[in-house]
Amino acid sequence: MKRCDLLDDLIKGRLSPEDAESMYDFYMDNLTDADPPIAEMLNFSKKEWTAHAHGAPFQAIARWRDRGWPDRCFICGGEIIPDDFGWFPREHDGEYGLRHIVCPNKI
């Protein structure tokens, strides 16, 4: 199957969020043993794929790729280093952000 950059296509407006979901579904429904891993086929980094696997929508992940990843937990305000994992993406105040799996600073 042909490789693509789903998030880049979202950033550049070549795909709508709905089209991105449809493309993802098509790839998932048509993978063969000969294809590389789906994250590689869609040009996702490990943290982007992790965010998707934990429920972040493609549009939020594309925004983070384009504008920078959140670096503060919306629960405790502590630092999050996205490349080090230890976080979950969750919706908060109408936007997706990151929160610690277990907040080190939570009282």
N, C-alpha and C positions, 0 to 999 in steps of 0.2 A: 504494500500500500504506500502511497505517496506521503512523504513527511510534510508537515506544515508548522507554522508558528501561530497557534490559535490565539495566544495572548497578545502578540504583536498585531495580529489582524484586528483584534478588538480595540487596541490602543489607537490604531490608525483609522478606525471607522470602516474597515473593509468587511467586518462582521458585526451584526447586532448581537446582543446577549442571547437572544433566542436562536440565532444562526449558530453561535458558538456551541450551545447545548446540543443542537441537532447534529453538528459536525462531530462532537464528542461521542454522541450516541451511535452515529454511523461507524466511527472507528471502533468503538467497543463491540459493536454487533458483528463486525467483519474481520476481526483480527484472526490471523492464522499463526501457526507455529513458526513460520518463516519470517514473520514480522519482528522488528525489534520491540522492546518494551514500549508501552503506550506513552509513558512520560517522555521518552526519547523521541518518539514519532511526532509528538505535539510540541516539542522543544521546551518542556518544563524543567526547571531546576529542581533539585531535591526539595528545597523548602517550598517552592510553588506547588509541587505535587503533594507534599505533606499538608499544606493548607487546604488544597482541594479535597484530599482524603478526609480531612476533619470538618468539612462542611462549608468552607468559604466558596462563594460563587465566583465564577470566572471573572466577572466584571471587577470585583474587589481585588482579586489577585493581579489582574492587569493594571489596575490603578496603582497598586503597590510597586509593581515592576517599573512603571513609568515615573512615579513621583517619590518613591522611597517607602520602605516598609515601616510600619509602626514600631517604635522603640520603647514604648511605655505601656505597662499593663493598665488597662482601664479599670481594674479592681483596686489594686494597691498603689498604683503610680510608680512602682519600681521599674528599673531598667529591664528591658527584654532585648536580647541579642538574637535577632531572627535566625542567623546562621547557626546558632548553638541549640536551637530547638527548645524544648521545655515550655512550650506555649500551645494554646488552642486559639483558633480564630473564632470569634463569636460576634454576633450583632450586639451593639451597645449604642443607645441613643440614636437609632436609625442608621448607623453606619457600622461596617465591619471593622474590628480592631483585633488586637491580640491580648490575651490574658495568660498569666502564668498557669501551668497545670496545678501547682500548689504555690500560692503567693508566699514568698519568704518574709514579707513585711506586714502581712495581714494580722490584725489584732483580733 
